[in-house]
Structures are given as C-alpha cells and as structure tokens.
Amino acid sequence: MLFSRRFPFLSIFRFKRWRFLAVAIAALSSILISWAVMAQQPVTLRLLMTAPDAQPWREAMVAEFEQKYPNIRIEVVEGPNATNLIEDLYTSAFLLGDSPYDLVNMDVIWTPKFAAAGWLVDLTDRVTPEQLEGFSTVDIEGGKYNDRLYRLPLRSDAGVFYYRKDLLDKHGLQPPETFDELMEQSKLLQESGDVPWGYVWQGRQYEGLAAMFVEVLEGFGGFWVNPDTLEVGLDRPETINAINWLRSTVSEGVSPPGVTTYQEEETRRFFQSGQAAFLRSWPYVWPLANADDSEIKGKIGIKPMLHAQGQESGACLGGWGLAISKSSRHQEEAWQAVQFFSSVEPQRNYILEAGYVPSRKVLFSDPQVVQKFPHYPQLLEIVGTAVLRPPIAQYAQASDILQRYLSAALTNRMSPEEAMRAAANETRTLLKT
C-alpha cells in the first residue's frame, strides 16, 4: 500500500496494460472467429461459356459437383453464343492481369495461344500416363503445347461425313471412300432425280472453312503448318489439288453455287430438307436429322471423311476442355473441379442430357449412351481419324490468312496457285515474327 501511495503511476500503468491485453485478446478472438467463419464459407469458382451450353452444365454437371463438394460452388457465367466472342472475353480478362475466371472452358484451338501467353496452369505433373489413357489420344494432344498439358478434354468433336443411306441402298451402292467416288455417286443420284444436288460443305470465309479444309487437305496428303518445324505446306501440289477438287464440286454441278457462302446451319438445313445426298458437318447434325419432324429421319448414315486414291482420311478435331487460370486464387479447388468434370460418370450424365460427344473412350460403347445414341460406336471410329489444326501460338492469325486466300480461290477471285503462294508467304512471315 505504501509503495502504491508513493508511486501511483505504476497502478495506472498496470491497469492500462491489462486493459490493452484484454482488448488485444478480444481482437484476436474476433479475427480467429472470422477466419473460422470464412473457412466454413464455400469457395466460388467462376467460368465463362456460351449461353446454350450453360443450362446443360448447371443441370447435368454443376449440381452433382456441388453435392459432392459442398465447400465449392461453381458460378457459370453465360456469354455470347459465338465461340470467337467467348475467346475475346477470356483474352481481355487475362490481358487485364487479374482474370475473374478460375476455370477456363476452352475450344481446342485456343490451347496454344493461351498456354504460350502464360495464362494457364501447367497440369502435366498432376496426371499420370495411365490416367490419360482413358481419353481419346488426339483429344489429349489438343490440350498440349510444347509437350506440356494445359487442358483436360471434357467433350470431343470431329468432322463427320453424312450420306443418304436410303438412296445408296436403292441403287445398290456402298458409301463412297474417295473423293472421286463421291463425285460419281453424286452425279448418278442427281441424274436419277433422287436429289437436286450431290454434296454440301462449309465454304464461307470463317473458321468453319479452315476446319473443313483441314480434312480435304489431309485427304490429299497435304499439310498446313508443321508445328514441330514451322514448315508451311500451303503452296505445295497437294494443297492445290485439294482446292481444285473443291472447286470442281461447284463447276461440275455436284455442289450448289451458293456453297461458298454456307456455314454449318445452312448446309444442315439443305441436307435435312432432302436437297443433297451427302454432307460434311459435325456430330450435332445427327439428332436434328433424326428428329420426328425431319424429312430424312432414319435415312442417313455416317462415316469418316473421304480421301484421294492412295491417301488416308482425317476428321478435323473440335471439342472443349477445362483449364485452370494461372491468376486464380483457388487453384487446388479448381483442379478438383477439372478432375470431376472430366471423369466418366459426370461425362455420361452430360452426354445423356445434352447429346455431346464424350472425350472418354469407354463412353462411346457405354450401354446407357448407346441405347440413346446408337451411332456413337461409329463416332469413336471417326474421332480416331481426327487431326489437329496447327497447334501454334499464332493459330488465329494463321487461320485468318488461310480463310482469306482460300475463299478467294474458291470464288474464282484468284487462281489456287496465286492464292496459296500469297497465303504461304504471309504465313511464313507471321511465324518468323
């Protein structure tokens, strides 16, 4: 007591010290409680996709994922219908430096560009070769850049050759294997009055033109760009032969003159209305052509794309897969989502709900899938012949060059030789820079 009376400031000091400790403990407790609450809050992963795909995703995929992983939520952002606009939105977000998207829903042709720019997480060491064996080989290749894996395939896609089975059966014909056989059978069916036109394909100047041409080029033994050496093959004889054959379908009256303005839907409606015997398109045509209101329901068959005599066919690979944004703050949760969405059971549900083509090989012969889509075993054969568009970082620019000059050659604004010399030179200049 005497000490306290002589030094009263010490009592005040003790009181202030204890009050400070009490406040600090209270603040720390508040922080710990906040952390505990935050730890219990689910992580939200965002991804952008085309509007038509969003609803099937939510119904067939997201609900199942969130039930299995209650600590993770998936926010599907609906974008435009056009895939090139989705690519632009992803690109803009990445260029801003802090993309709001954790998962990246990617068209196969985006992989080189996005990976080369450093926008994606390298997944190579996260999966084993045994795990990758369950996927189509070419789908896995479509997710690589410089031998590193950046994207796991979610759904596949490949160019399909459609034919009127009923008309071929009527004349005792087998489906054509070569480009020459296609021309012969088309003319026979036209002359017999069965169809006004033989063959329709996508000839408008857009990405679909490049996809279609990759198949014809492969069928003539040519190539566009060798990704390993960056050699350009557009001015080689095989390329000129491929263009001349496409031009001949119009000049010889097998394809309608307007085919050089057609995209997928124009050709699909043309074929589905019974105006053509043969069609090059994608798997999405099958359920539409076999719908109850279709004039050709039950009358069509499918097979791999055709080829020149002595060559092999190739179907252009399409399809979508999932990657992880390098700027994501939730990369481990995003990896859980990628693994789940690319696994067998969710893919099966997605296929049954939306009718897409699987990337898992086992699903092409899955009893549930085949019961609903009996043509899927044939699709596996087609996917097995798939070829990639050049997996180069400058693909978008290279495709633009090809589209411009190929369109000029097909519409007789330039000769094939002149057009492809110019296309090859511009492509070589692009690759050097």
C-alpha positions in Angstrom: 0.0 0.0 0.0 2.8 2.3 0.9 4.5 1.6 -2.4 1.3 2.3 -4.3 0.8 5.5 -2.5 4.4 6.6 -3.2 4.2 5.5 -6.9 0.6 5.8 -8.0 1.5 5.9 -11.7 2.5 2.2 -11.5 -1.0 1.2 -10.6 -2.3 3.2 -13.6 0.3 1.5 -15.8 -0.8 -1.9 -14.6 -4.5 -1.1 -15.3 -3.7 0.2 -18.8 -1.6 -2.8 -19.6 -4.3 -5.2 -18.6 -6.9 -3.3 -20.5 -4.6 -3.4 -23.6 -4.2 -7.1 -23.2 -7.9 -7.6 -22.8 -8.5 -5.6 -26.0 -5.8 -7.5 -27.9 -7.3 -10.8 -26.8 -10.7 -9.7 -27.8 -9.4 -8.6 -31.2 -7.5 -11.8 -31.7 -10.6 -13.8 -30.8 -12.6 -11.8 -33.3 -10.0 -12.5 -36.0 -9.9 -16.2 -35.2 -13.7 -16.4 -35.3 -13.8 -14.6 -38.6 -11.2 -17.0 -40.0 -13.2 -19.9 -38.8 -16.4 -18.5 -40.4 -14.5 -17.8 -43.6 -13.1 -21.3 -43.6 -16.6 -22.7 -43.5 -17.8 -20.4 -46.4 -17.7 -22.3 -49.7 -15.1 -21.2 -52.3 -16.7 -20.0 -55.6 -15.1 -20.9 -58.9 -16.2 -18.9 -61.9 -16.1 -19.9 -65.6 -17.4 -18.4 -68.8 -19.2 -20.3 -71.5 -21.6 -19.9 -74.4 -25.2 -19.3 -73.3 -26.6 -22.5 -75.0 -24.1 -24.6 -73.0 -24.7 -23.0 -69.6 -28.0 -24.7 -68.8 -27.0 -28.3 -69.6 -23.9 -27.6 -67.5 -25.9 -26.5 -64.5 -28.4 -29.4 -64.8 -26.0 -32.2 -65.6 -22.7 -31.3 -64.1 -22.7 -28.4 -61.5 -25.5 -29.7 -59.3 -23.8 -33.1 -59.0 -20.4 -31.5 -58.3 -21.7 -29.2 -55.6 -23.4 -32.1 -53.9 -20.1 -34.0 -53.7 -18.0 -30.9 -52.8 -20.2 -28.7 -50.6 -17.3 -26.4 -49.8 -17.0 -25.4 -53.5 -19.5 -23.5 -55.6 -19.4 -23.2 -59.4 -20.7 -20.0 -60.9 -21.4 -20.4 -64.6 -21.2 -17.0 -66.4 -23.3 -17.0 -69.6 -21.5 -15.4 -72.5 -22.4 -14.8 -76.2 -23.3 -17.7 -78.5 -20.4 -17.2 -80.8 -17.2 -19.0 -79.6 -14.9 -16.4 -81.1 -16.6 -13.8 -78.8 -16.1 -16.1 -75.8 -12.4 -16.3 -76.7 -12.2 -12.5 -76.9 -13.8 -12.1 -73.5 -11.3 -14.6 -71.9 -8.4 -12.8 -73.7 -9.5 -9.4 -72.5 -9.8 -10.7 -68.9 -6.3 -12.2 -69.0 -4.8 -9.1 -70.5 -6.2 -7.0 -67.7 -3.9 -9.1 -65.4 -6.4 -10.4 -62.8 -9.0 -12.6 -64.6 -12.2 -13.1 -62.7 -12.4 -16.7 -64.1 -10.9 -19.6 -62.2 -11.8 -22.3 -64.7 -11.3 -21.8 -68.5 -13.7 -23.6 -70.8 -11.6 -23.9 -73.9 -12.1 -24.6 -77.6 -9.3 -26.9 -78.7 -7.8 -24.3 -81.0 -7.2 -21.9 -78.0 -4.7 -24.1 -76.2 -1.5 -22.9 -77.9 -2.4 -19.2 -77.7 -3.4 -19.3 -74.0 -0.6 -21.5 -72.9 2.1 -19.5 -74.8 0.8 -16.3 -73.2 1.3 -17.9 -69.7 -2.4 -17.7 -68.8 -2.9 -21.3 -67.8 -1.7 -23.6 -65.0 0.6 -26.5 -66.3 -1.3 -29.7 -65.5 1.4 -32.1 -66.8 2.6 -33.3 -63.4 -0.9 -33.6 -61.9 -1.9 -36.5 -64.1 -0.3 -39.9 -64.8 0.0 -41.5 -68.2 -2.3 -44.2 -67.0 -5.0 -41.6 -66.2 -4.6 -40.1 -69.7 -5.1 -43.4 -71.4 -8.9 -43.2 -70.7 -9.2 -40.2 -73.1 -9.0 -40.1 -76.9 -5.3 -39.7 -77.8 -5.9 -36.8 -80.1 -8.1 -35.0 -77.5 -5.2 -35.1 -75.1 -2.8 -33.8 -77.8 -5.3 -31.0 -78.3 -4.7 -29.9 -74.7 -0.9 -29.7 -75.1 1.5 -27.0 -76.0 5.3 -27.7 -76.3 4.7 -31.2 -74.9 3.1 -29.8 -71.7 -0.5 -30.4 -70.8 -2.7 -27.4 -70.0 -6.2 -28.7 -70.7 -8.2 -31.8 -70.0 -10.8 -32.7 -72.6 -14.4 -32.6 -71.5 -16.2 -33.2 -74.8 -14.9 -34.2 -78.1 -16.0 -33.2 -81.6 -14.9 -34.2 -85.1 -15.9 -33.7 -88.7 -18.4 -36.2 -90.0 -19.4 -37.4 -93.5 -23.1 -37.9 -93.7 -24.8 -39.8 -96.5 -28.3 -40.8 -97.6 -28.3 -44.5 -96.8 -31.8 -45.0 -98.3 -30.7 -43.6 -101.7 -27.4 -45.6 -101.8 -29.4 -48.8 -100.9 -31.8 -48.0 -103.7 -29.0 -48.0 -106.3 -27.0 -50.9 -104.7 -24.2 -48.5 -103.7 -21.8 -48.6 -100.8 -20.9 -45.3 -99.1 -18.0 -43.5 -101.0 -14.5 -43.9 -99.8 -12.7 -41.5 -102.2 -13.4 -38.0 -103.5 -13.7 -39.5 -107.0 -16.4 -41.9 -105.8 -18.3 -39.1 -104.2 -18.4 -37.2 -107.5 -19.6 -40.3 -109.4 -22.3 -41.2 -106.9 -23.5 -37.6 -106.6 -24.0 -37.3 -110.4 -25.8 -40.7 -110.5 -28.2 -39.7 -107.8 -28.8 -36.3 -109.4 -29.4 -37.7 -112.9 -31.8 -40.3 -111.4 -33.9 -37.4 -110.0 -33.4 -38.5 -106.4 -31.8 -35.2 -105.3 -31.1 -31.9 -106.9 -27.6 -31.7 -105.5 -24.9 -34.1 -104.5 -22.7 -32.7 -101.8 -22.8 -29.7 -99.5 -19.9 -28.3 -97.4 -19.0 -25.2 -95.5 -17.4 -22.7 -97.9 -18.0 -19.3 -96.3 -14.9 -17.3 -95.1 -14.9 -18.1 -91.3 -13.2 -20.7 -89.0 -15.5 -23.4 -90.3 -13.9 -23.1 -93.7 -10.4 -23.8 -92.2 -11.8 -26.8 -90.3 -13.4 -28.2 -93.4 -10.3 -27.6 -95.5 -8.0 -29.4 -93.0 -9.9 -32.6 -93.7 -9.7 -32.3 -97.5 -6.0 -31.3 -97.2 -5.4 -34.4 -95.1 -7.3 -36.5 -97.6 -4.9 -35.3 -100.4 -1.8 -36.0 -98.3 -1.0 -32.3 -97.7 -0.4 -30.2 -94.6 -1.0 -26.6 -93.4 1.8 -25.9 -90.9 4.1 -28.5 -89.3 4.1 -27.4 -85.6 7.5 -29.0 -84.9 9.4 -27.4 -87.8 7.0 -24.5 -88.6 7.3 -25.5 -92.3 4.3 -24.2 -94.3 2.7 -26.5 -96.9 0.1 -24.2 -98.4 1.9 -23.8 -101.7 2.6 -27.5 -102.2 0.9 -29.5 -105.0 -1.2 -31.4 -102.5 -2.9 -28.2 -101.4 -3.5 -27.1 -104.9 -5.1 -30.4 -105.7 -7.4 -30.1 -102.7 -8.6 -26.7 -103.7 -9.1 -27.8 -107.3 -11.3 -30.7 -106.1 -13.4 -28.4 -104.0 -13.8 -26.0 -107.0 -14.8 -28.9 -109.2 -17.7 -29.8 -106.9 -19.2 -26.5 -107.9 -18.1 -26.3 -111.5 -19.4 -29.8 -112.3 -22.7 -29.1 -110.6 -22.4 -31.5 -107.7 -22.5 -28.7 -105.1 -24.8 -25.7 -105.4 -23.1 -22.4 -106.5 -24.0 -20.8 -103.1 -22.0 -23.4 -101.1 -19.1 -20.8 -100.9 -21.4 -18.7 -98.6 -22.7 -21.6 -96.4 -21.9 -22.2 -92.7 -22.9 -25.3 -90.7 -26.6 -24.5 -90.3 -27.1 -23.6 -94.0 -25.6 -27.0 -95.0 -27.5 -28.9 -92.3 -30.9 -27.4 -93.4 -30.0 -28.1 -97.0 -29.2 -31.8 -96.3 -32.1 -32.3 -93.9 -34.7 -31.0 -96.3 -33.6 -33.7 -98.8 -31.9 -31.4 -101.3 -28.5 -33.1 -101.1 -27.2 -36.7 -100.8 -24.0 -36.0 -98.9 -22.9 -33.6 -96.2 -19.7 -32.7 -94.4 -20.6 -31.4 -90.9 -20.3 -32.2 -87.2 -22.0 -34.7 -84.8 -24.7 -32.3 -83.7 -26.5 -32.9 -87.1 -27.4 -36.5 -86.2 -30.1 -35.9 -83.6 -31.6 -33.0 -85.6 -31.7 -35.0 -88.8 -33.4 -37.9 -87.0 -36.0 -35.8 -85.2 -39.6 -36.6 -85.7 -40.1 -33.5 -88.0 -37.1 -34.3 -90.2 -37.7 -35.4 -93.8 -34.7 -37.8 -93.6 -35.4 -39.4 -90.2 -33.9 -42.9 -90.2 -32.5 -42.5 -93.7 -28.9 -41.4 -93.0 -25.5 -42.9 -92.2 -22.2 -41.6 -91.1 -18.6 -42.4 -91.7 -15.1 -40.9 -91.6 -14.3 -38.1 -94.1 -13.2 -39.2 -97.6 -9.7 -39.2 -99.2 -7.9 -39.3 -102.5 -6.9 -42.6 -104.0 -3.9 -44.0 -102.1 -4.3 -41.5 -99.2 -5.9 -41.6 -95.7 -8.8 -39.7 -94.4 -8.8 -37.3 -91.5 -11.5 -35.6 -89.5 -10.9 -32.2 -88.1 -10.8 -32.3 -84.3 -13.1 -29.9 -82.4 -14.2 -30.1 -78.8 -13.9 -28.4 -75.5 -12.0 -28.9 -72.3 -11.2 -27.3 -69.0 -8.1 -25.5 -67.9 -7.2 -23.5 -64.8 -6.4 -19.8 -64.8 -3.0 -19.0 -63.5 -4.4 -15.9 -61.8 -6.9 -18.0 -59.8 -6.6 -17.8 -56.0 -8.3 -21.2 -55.8 -6.2 -23.4 -58.0 -6.5 -26.5 -55.8 -10.3 -26.3 -55.7 -10.2 -25.6 -59.5 -8.2 -28.8 -60.0 -10.8 -30.8 -58.0 -13.4 -29.4 -60.4 -11.4 -30.3 -63.5 -10.9 -33.8 -62.3 -14.5 -34.3 -61.5 -16.0 -32.8 -64.7 -13.6 -34.8 -66.9 -14.4 -38.1 -65.1 -16.6 -40.9 -66.5 -19.8 -40.5 -64.5 -20.3 -36.8 -64.9 -19.5 -37.0 -68.6 -22.1 -39.8 -69.0 -24.7 -37.6 -67.4 -23.7 -34.7 -69.5 -23.9 -36.7 -72.7 -27.3 -38.1 -71.9 -28.6 -34.7 -71.0 -27.1 -32.6 -73.8 -26.1 -35.2 -76.5 -22.5 -34.1 -76.8 -19.6 -36.4 -77.9 -17.6 -37.7 -75.0 -13.8 -37.5 -74.6 -13.7 -40.7 -72.5 -13.3 -43.7 -74.9 -15.3 -46.0 -72.7 -18.4 -43.9 -73.1 -18.7 -44.4 -76.8 -19.8 -48.0 -76.1 -21.5 -47.4 -72.7 -24.9 -49.2 -72.7 -26.8 -46.2 -71.5 -25.2 -43.9 -74.1 -25.6 -46.4 -77.0 -29.2 -47.0 -76.1 -30.0 -43.3 -76.6 -27.3 -42.7 -79.3 -26.8 -45.9 -81.3 -24.4 -44.2 -83.7 -21.7 -43.4 -81.0 -19.6 -46.5 -81.7 -19.2 -45.2 -85.3 -18.3 -41.8 -83.9 -15.4 -43.4 -82.0 -14.1 -44.6 -85.3 -14.4 -41.1 -86.7 -12.7 -39.4 -83.7 -9.9 -42.0 -84.1 -9.1 -40.4 -87.5 -9.1 -36.9 -86.2 -6.4 -34.4 -87.0 -5.5 -31.1 -85.3 -5.5 -27.7 -86.8 -1.9 -26.4 -86.4 -1.2 -26.2 -82.6 0.8 -23.0 -82.9 0.6 -19.8 -80.7 -0.3 -17.7 -83.8 -3.1 -20.0 -84.9 -5.8 -17.3 -85.0 -3.7 -15.1 -87.4 -2.7 -18.2 -89.5 -6.3 -19.2 -89.8 -7.3 -15.7 -90.9 -4.7 -15.8 -93.6 -5.8 -19.2 -94.9 -9.5 -18.2 -94.8 -9.0 -15.1 -96.9 -6.9 -16.6 -99.6 -8.8 -19.9 -99.7 -12.1 -18.1 -100.1 -10.6 -16.0 -102.9 -9.5 -19.2 -104.7 -12.9 -21.0 -104.2 -14.8 -18.0 -105.5 -12.5 -17.6 -108.5 -11.2 -14.2 -107.5 -7.7 -15.7 -107.5 -6.2 -18.8 -109.0 -5.4 -21.6 -106.5 -1.7 -21.2 -107.2 -1.7 -17.5 -106.8 -3.8 -17.6 -103.7 -1.8 -20.2 -102.0 1.6 -18.6 -102.8 0.4 -15.4 -101.1 -1.1 -17.4 -98.2 2.1 -19.4 -97.7 4.3 -16.3 -97.8 2.2 -14.4 -95.3 2.1 -17.4 -93.0 5.9 -17.8 -93.1 6.3 -14.1 -92.3 3.9 -14.5 -89.4 5.7 -17.4 -88.0 9.1 -15.6 -88.2 7.8 -12.8 -86.1 
